[in-house]
Every structure is written in structure tokens, then in C-alpha cells.
Amino acid sequence: MNRHEFLRHLHRVVEPRTYLEIGVSDGRSLTLSMVPSIGIDPAPKVKSPLHRDAKVVKATSDDFFARSDPLRHLRGPHPSALGRLLRRPASSDGPAPTLDLAFIDGMHLFEYALRDFMNVERHCSWTSVIVFDDMLPRDVDEAARDRHTKFWAGDVFKVGDVLRQHRPELVVLPVDTAPTGTLVVLGADPQNRILAKAYDEIVRTWVAPDPQMVPASILSRSDAVAPDRLVAADVWTHVVEARTGNIDRAEGYPRIRDDLTALLPSEVHQPFG
């Protein structure tokens, strides 16, 4: 299953009310969304027809999130397709929008991807689903910071280990999608500032010149979950129920974490925090 097929299934099972994408390119992934959406790209080349409620913002992700109200387009209730059709123009009134599903596929460098996660998380809830692309490079060349291959993952794969180290309470789940793998993160906490406080030191520790030292578990994908198995899991029913029922984190998150732990390959012995 490639990343677009995986995203298509996630849109179906997560039933997001809102969607944000960093790295629009030609729009093939953004066009999968049928809910109010924002796509961010400094040089978009959209060729695919987008849903009428999708807005493409020509900007870097850093500049976009530095705005006073970056998710203004998503503001307001969106209870149904009819509700979205009749939605009033976006305004600064009303509750702050929450991102139910986000896809990070921007600059393929570790420090950029980590900042993208930090910015996205500030607009999420614990039931939000955050997906990274290009997290399982197939060889050291694909993992290079300096691109010299057709398929390029860069060194964003390091984000997974950094999240496990600094944010062990998160679910960080690698997924064996084609061609260069994805990573699913659940359990976001918009109030958490651990990464922001440690960011400079993290970058000094993790950014290194090519060639990159890619762990064997990433090259072999031995820790990754099969995408078809993941999208078929009962966990998404529990995610939707928790979101729509306003179930708090303390009550709902342990069940979802356990659901996803059960999907890990048998040889993986490190549970989520």
C-alpha cells in the first residue's frame, strides 16, 4: 500500500472534521480530503481537483504557523456535508479549530520535520492523528540530507526516536507504506512544551553530515506495522468515539494505546509510554 492509499483509508476510518497538510506538491494527497482543509507549501503545483473547502496557502510552514490565527479557514462548526456547504465565512470568532488529521510531508530535513510536529501539535487534541511521510528510507542514499536519488526521504526518520525519547507518552508507530514509509503519532498534548524547550539541544545532538547512520530496524522495517492491518484495526472506532463523546485523555487514551500496542510485531518489546 502506498502513502496515498494509506491516507485515503485513514480519512475513511478517522472520520476527521478538519485536515491539515504540510507539503502539498501536486495536490494528490490534499485531494483525498473531503472536509475543511488547509494545505501549506511555499511552491505548490496543484494539478488535482480539490474539495471546495480546501485552501492552499503559499508559504513555508514556519511562516504559516507564525500567523496570529493560522487555522482561520477551519474556524466554525462543520457537523455535516450540508453544514460545510452552508458554512459562514471564516471569522475570528468562535472556538479555536482543532486538527483531527494532519499529514507532515514538508522539507525532508530532521529539524524542519520536528518543528512541523511541534507547530501542528499546538492545534491538536489527544485524539488527533498526525502522520509523517518518508520515515522509513530504504537505504543510506535515500536518507541523505543532500538529495541525490529519485526517491528522497532525507533524515526525518530521526524524529521517531526523538519523540520516543522526549515524549514517551505518545504513540509513535512506523507503518510499512511504499515507497519510503510513514509514521503515525497519537496522544498529542497541545500544552506540552518539552520539545520546544529542548529544541536547540536536540538539533545539535541529532543533525549530522552525510552519510546518515540509519538504524537497521528502519532499513529492514522490522518494527513497522503493515498498513492494511493498521487501517482495519478497531482502534479507529475508539478514536472516533472518544472524540465525538468528549472523553478525556485519562479515560480514553489507555485503551487506544493498548489497541495500537497489540499491532506491533511480536519481536518488538518496547511498549508505548
DRENFI-488326 format. One record per residue (C-alpha): z, x, y; residue in three letters. Coordinates in steps of 0.02 Angstrom, whole numbers, plus 50000, padded with zeros to 5 digits. Each point is the difference from the previous one (the first is absolute). Last residue first. Layout:
% residues N
<w Z	u X	v Y	rest Ala>
...
This chain:
% residues 273
<w 51366	u 50235	v 50256	rest Gly>
<w 49849	u 49986	v 49888	rest Phe>
<w 50019	u 50064	v 49824	rest Pro>
<w 49959	u 50179	v 49947	rest Gln>
<w 49966	u 49999	v 49813	rest His>
<w 49810	u 49993	v 49997	rest Val>
<w 49946	u 50027	v 49819	rest Glu>
<w 49992	u 49812	v 49968	rest Ser>
<w 49871	u 49972	v 50137	rest Pro>
<w 50072	u 49897	v 50142	rest Leu>
<w 49974	u 49812	v 49993	rest Leu>
<w 50183	u 49960	v 49964	rest Ala>
<w 50050	u 50088	v 50161	rest Thr>
<w 49891	u 49875	v 50093	rest Leu>
<w 50095	u 49848	v 49938	rest Asp>
<w 50165	u 50090	v 50026	rest Asp>
<w 49958	u 50033	v 50183	rest Arg>
<w 49950	u 49818	v 50021	rest Ile>
<w 50164	u 49940	v 49925	rest Arg>
<w 50103	u 50122	v 50103	rest Pro>
<w 49910	u 49946	v 50160	rest Tyr>
<w 50042	u 49816	v 49999	rest Gly>
<w 50186	u 49982	v 50028	rest Glu>
<w 50040	u 50150	v 50108	rest Ala>
<w 49834	u 49984	v 50090	rest Arg>
<w 50025	u 49823	v 50061	rest Asp>
<w 49905	u 49852	v 49931	rest Ile>
<w 49901	u 49916	v 50138	rest Asn>
<w 49929	u 49878	v 49871	rest Gly>
<w 49820	u 50038	v 50048	rest Thr>
<w 50027	u 50187	v 49991	rest Arg>
<w 50109	u 50002	v 49844	rest Ala>
<w 49884	u 49880	v 49909	rest Glu>
<w 49848	u 50104	v 50047	rest Val>
<w 50081	u 50160	v 49936	rest Val>
<w 50060	u 49914	v 49841	rest His>
<w 49827	u 49935	v 49962	rest Thr>
<w 49936	u 50175	v 50035	rest Trp>
<w 50120	u 50076	v 49873	rest Val>
<w 49928	u 49897	v 49858	rest Asp>
<w 49874	u 50138	v 49962	rest Ala>
<w 49811	u 49971	v 49991	rest Ala>
<w 49966	u 50106	v 50156	rest Val>
<w 50096	u 50145	v 49923	rest Leu>
<w 49920	u 49993	v 49828	rest Arg>
<w 49826	u 49998	v 50075	rest Asp>
<w 50044	u 50148	v 50112	rest Pro>
<w 50060	u 50111	v 49857	rest Ala>
<w 50162	u 50081	v 50055	rest Val>
<w 50007	u 50184	v 50046	rest Ala>
<w 50127	u 50128	v 49939	rest Asp>
<w 49877	u 50093	v 49887	rest Ser>
<w 49867	u 50001	v 50134	rest Arg>
<w 49939	u 50166	v 49926	rest Ser>
<w 49971	u 50080	v 50170	rest Leu>
<w 50151	u 49911	v 50072	rest Ile>
<w 50118	u 50047	v 49858	rest Ser>
<w 49935	u 50179	v 50009	rest Ala>
<w 50066	u 50016	v 50176	rest Pro>
<w 49871	u 50051	v 50132	rest Val>
<w 50034	u 50167	v 50085	rest Met>
<w 49875	u 49995	v 50142	rest Gln>
<w 49871	u 50138	v 50026	rest Pro>
<w 50005	u 49992	v 50146	rest Asp>
<w 50129	u 50025	v 50137	rest Pro>
<w 50170	u 49916	v 49991	rest Ala>
<w 50080	u 49845	v 50075	rest Val>
<w 50154	u 49951	v 49901	rest Trp>
<w 50149	u 50092	v 50074	rest Thr>
<w 49948	u 50007	v 50182	rest Arg>
<w 49943	u 49819	v 49990	rest Val>
<w 50166	u 49945	v 49925	rest Ile>
<w 50096	u 50096	v 50135	rest Glu>
<w 49904	u 49912	v 50138	rest Asp>
<w 50019	u 49829	v 49918	rest Tyr>
<w 50187	u 50005	v 49961	rest Ala>
<w 50057	u 49878	v 50134	rest Lys>
<w 49846	u 49891	v 49979	rest Ala>
<w 50016	u 50001	v 49811	rest Leu>
<w 50182	u 49944	v 50003	rest Ile>
<w 49968	u 49865	v 50130	rest Arg>
<w 50028	u 49842	v 49894	rest Asn>
<w 49998	u 49839	v 50100	rest Gln>
<w 49833	u 49939	v 49932	rest Pro>
<w 50061	u 50015	v 49820	rest Asp>
<w 49859	u 49996	v 49874	rest Ala>
<w 50040	u 49955	v 49821	rest Gly>
<w 49828	u 50023	v 49926	rest Leu>
<w 49876	u 50145	v 49994	rest Val>
<w 49837	u 50002	v 49902	rest Val>
<w 49904	u 50163	v 49981	rest Leu>
<w 49814	u 50015	v 49970	rest Thr>
<w 49883	u 50110	v 49898	rest Gly>
<w 49853	u 50111	v 50041	rest Thr>
<w 49849	u 49915	v 49918	rest Pro>
<w 50047	u 49882	v 49930	rest Ala>
<w 50172	u 49921	v 49983	rest Thr>
<w 50143	u 50069	v 49895	rest Asp>
<w 50146	u 49931	v 50102	rest Val>
<w 50147	u 50105	v 50061	rest Pro>
<w 50159	u 49899	v 50031	rest Leu>
<w 50128	u 50040	v 50135	rest Val>
<w 50136	u 49865	v 49999	rest Val>
<w 50114	u 50043	v 50146	rest Leu>
<w 50186	u 50036	v 49987	rest Glu>
<w 49964	u 50185	v 49976	rest Pro>
<w 49945	u 50018	v 50182	rest Arg>
<w 50010	u 50186	v 50039	rest His>
<w 49955	u 50075	v 49831	rest Gln>
<w 49896	u 49859	v 49926	rest Arg>
<w 49912	u 49974	v 50167	rest Leu>
<w 49962	u 50186	v 50013	rest Val>
<w 49936	u 50004	v 49821	rest Asp>
<w 49877	u 49859	v 50033	rest Gly>
<w 49946	u 50069	v 50168	rest Val>
<w 49941	u 50161	v 49917	rest Lys>
<w 49845	u 49911	v 49934	rest Phe>
<w 49939	u 49997	v 50181	rest Val>
<w 49933	u 50176	v 49972	rest Asp>
<w 49816	u 49958	v 50017	rest Gly>
<w 49924	u 49864	v 49893	rest Ala>
<w 49818	u 50046	v 50023	rest Trp>
<w 49855	u 49940	v 49893	rest Phe>
<w 49839	u 50092	v 50047	rest Lys>
<w 50089	u 50169	v 50007	rest Thr>
<w 50030	u 50132	v 50134	rest His>
<w 50138	u 49923	v 50106	rest Arg>
<w 50129	u 50118	v 50075	rest Asp>
<w 50168	u 49927	v 49953	rest Arg>
<w 49954	u 50027	v 49818	rest Ala>
<w 50053	u 49872	v 49869	rest Ala>
<w 49822	u 49966	v 49939	rest Glu>
<w 49981	u 50187	v 49967	rest Asp>
<w 50164	u 50009	v 49906	rest Val>
<w 49943	u 49873	v 49872	rest Asp>
<w 50004	u 49815	v 49963	rest Arg>
<w 50088	u 49948	v 50159	rest Pro>
<w 50128	u 49863	v 49969	rest Leu>
<w 50061	u 49930	v 50167	rest Met>
<w 49832	u 49960	v 50079	rest Asp>
<w 50049	u 49826	v 50062	rest Asp>
<w 50173	u 49945	v 50053	rest Phe>
<w 50061	u 49821	v 49974	rest Val>
<w 50146	u 49915	v 50088	rest Ile>
<w 50064	u 49834	v 49931	rest Val>
<w 50124	u 49906	v 50107	rest Ser>
<w 50149	u 49915	v 49915	rest Thr>
<w 50128	u 50114	v 50085	rest Trp>
<w 49928	u 49952	v 50169	rest Ser>
<w 49865	u 50087	v 50099	rest Cys>
<w 49960	u 50043	v 50181	rest His>
<w 50101	u 50162	v 50012	rest Arg>
<w 49930	u 50046	v 49829	rest Glu>
<w 49824	u 50015	v 50071	rest Val>
<w 50049	u 50134	v 50126	rest Asn>
<w 50096	u 50105	v 49873	rest Met>
<w 49860	u 49981	v 49873	rest Phe>
<w 49869	u 50054	v 50126	rest Asp>
<w 50108	u 50148	v 50047	rest Arg>
<w 50004	u 50054	v 49818	rest Leu>
<w 49811	u 49980	v 49986	rest Ala>
<w 49973	u 50107	v 50154	rest Tyr>
<w 50116	u 50139	v 49940	rest Glu>
<w 49920	u 50005	v 49828	rest Phe>
<w 49818	u 50012	v 50054	rest Leu>
<w 49865	u 49880	v 49944	rest His>
<w 49985	u 49911	v 50168	rest Met>
<w 50004	u 49813	v 49970	rest Gly>
<w 50010	u 49903	v 49838	rest Asp>
<w 50165	u 49907	v 50015	rest Ile>
<w 49988	u 49820	v 49938	rest Phe>
<w 50129	u 49874	v 50058	rest Ala>
<w 50057	u 49834	v 49925	rest Leu>
<w 50134	u 49880	v 50063	rest Asp>
<w 50005	u 50070	v 50176	rest Leu>
<w 50128	u 49908	v 50104	rest Thr>
<w 49959	u 49928	v 50170	rest Pro>
<w 50135	u 50000	v 50135	rest Ala>
<w 50062	u 49825	v 50034	rest Pro>
<w 49924	u 49894	v 50137	rest Gly>
<w 49928	u 50039	v 50171	rest Asp>
<w 49889	u 50149	v 50044	rest Ser>
<w 49845	u 49896	v 49971	rest Ser>
<w 49861	u 49985	v 49873	rest Ala>
<w 49882	u 49855	v 50030	rest Pro>
<w 50056	u 49840	v 49912	rest Arg>
<w 49963	u 49985	v 49816	rest Arg>
<w 49890	u 49853	v 49952	rest Leu>
<w 49901	u 50095	v 49869	rest Leu>
<w 50156	u 50093	v 49944	rest Arg>
<w 50093	u 49836	v 49978	rest Gly>
<w 49854	u 49930	v 49902	rest Leu>
<w 50003	u 50150	v 49885	rest Ala>
<w 50187	u 49975	v 49981	rest Ser>
<w 50172	u 50040	v 50071	rest Pro>
<w 49945	u 50128	v 50131	rest His>
<w 50140	u 50000	v 50128	rest Pro>
<w 49981	u 50109	v 50156	rest Gly>
<w 49969	u 50183	v 50036	rest Arg>
<w 49870	u 50089	v 49896	rest Leu>
<w 49890	u 50055	v 50145	rest His>
<w 50152	u 50064	v 50093	rest Arg>
<w 50036	u 50125	v 49862	rest Leu>
<w 50000	u 50151	v 50116	rest Pro>
<w 50119	u 49925	v 50130	rest Asp>
<w 50053	u 50142	v 50116	rest Ser>
<w 49864	u 50116	v 49938	rest Arg>
<w 50053	u 50164	v 49917	rest Ala>
<w 49950	u 49926	v 49832	rest Phe>
<w 49816	u 50001	v 50049	rest Phe>
<w 50005	u 50175	v 50075	rest Asp>
<w 50073	u 50073	v 49840	rest Asp>
<w 49877	u 49901	v 49893	rest Ser>
<w 49853	u 50072	v 50095	rest Thr>
<w 49902	u 49871	v 50095	rest Ala>
<w 49856	u 49879	v 49985	rest Lys>
<w 50091	u 49841	v 49950	rest Val>
<w 49912	u 49887	v 49876	rest Val>
<w 50064	u 49820	v 50003	rest Lys>
<w 49992	u 49887	v 49848	rest Ala>
<w 50025	u 49813	v 50026	rest Asp>
<w 49818	u 49953	v 49973	rest Arg>
<w 49998	u 50087	v 49832	rest His>
<w 49889	u 50153	v 50004	rest Leu>
<w 49818	u 50023	v 49953	rest Pro>
<w 49969	u 50177	v 49934	rest Ser>
<w 49913	u 50135	v 50102	rest Lys>
<w 50148	u 50064	v 50101	rest Val>
<w 49976	u 50177	v 50063	rest Lys>
<w 50170	u 50028	v 50078	rest Pro>
<w 50030	u 50159	v 50103	rest Ala>
<w 50183	u 50011	v 50054	rest Pro>
<w 50051	u 49880	v 49860	rest Asp>
<w 50129	u 49862	v 49990	rest Ile>
<w 49972	u 49835	v 49909	rest Gly>
<w 50106	u 49849	v 50043	rest Ile>
<w 50009	u 49842	v 49896	rest Ser>
<w 50037	u 49814	v 50009	rest Pro>
<w 49967	u 49941	v 49821	rest Val>
<w 49845	u 50006	v 49889	rest Met>
<w 50008	u 50186	v 49964	rest Ser>
<w 49867	u 50078	v 49888	rest Leu>
<w 49891	u 50037	v 50152	rest Thr>
<w 50123	u 50134	v 50052	rest Leu>
<w 49965	u 50100	v 49841	rest Ser>
<w 49812	u 50010	v 50022	rest Arg>
<w 50013	u 50021	v 50188	rest Gly>
<w 49882	u 50148	v 50023	rest Asp>
<w 50140	u 50121	v 50049	rest Ser>
<w 50158	u 49896	v 50025	rest Val>
<w 50131	u 50138	v 49994	rest Gly>
<w 50172	u 49924	v 50026	rest Ile>
<w 50005	u 49821	v 49935	rest Glu>
<w 50117	u 49859	v 50046	rest Leu>
<w 50020	u 49832	v 49913	rest Tyr>
<w 50093	u 49840	v 50038	rest Thr>
<w 50051	u 49844	v 49902	rest Arg>
<w 49988	u 50096	v 49837	rest Pro>
<w 49975	u 49909	v 49835	rest Glu>
<w 50064	u 50151	v 49901	rest Val>
<w 49903	u 49948	v 49844	rest Val>
<w 49829	u 49967	v 50079	rest Arg>
<w 50003	u 50134	v 50134	rest His>
<w 50058	u 50122	v 49867	rest Leu>
<w 49852	u 49955	v 49888	rest His>
<w 49877	u 50040	v 50139	rest Arg>
<w 50094	u 50160	v 50037	rest Leu>
<w 49980	u 50057	v 49820	rest Phe>
<w 49815	u 49958	v 50001	rest Glu>
<w 49982	u 50100	v 50160	rest His>
<w 50097	u 50148	v 49931	rest Arg>
<w 49896	u 50014	v 49842	rest Asn>
<w 50047	u 49926	v 49832	rest Met>
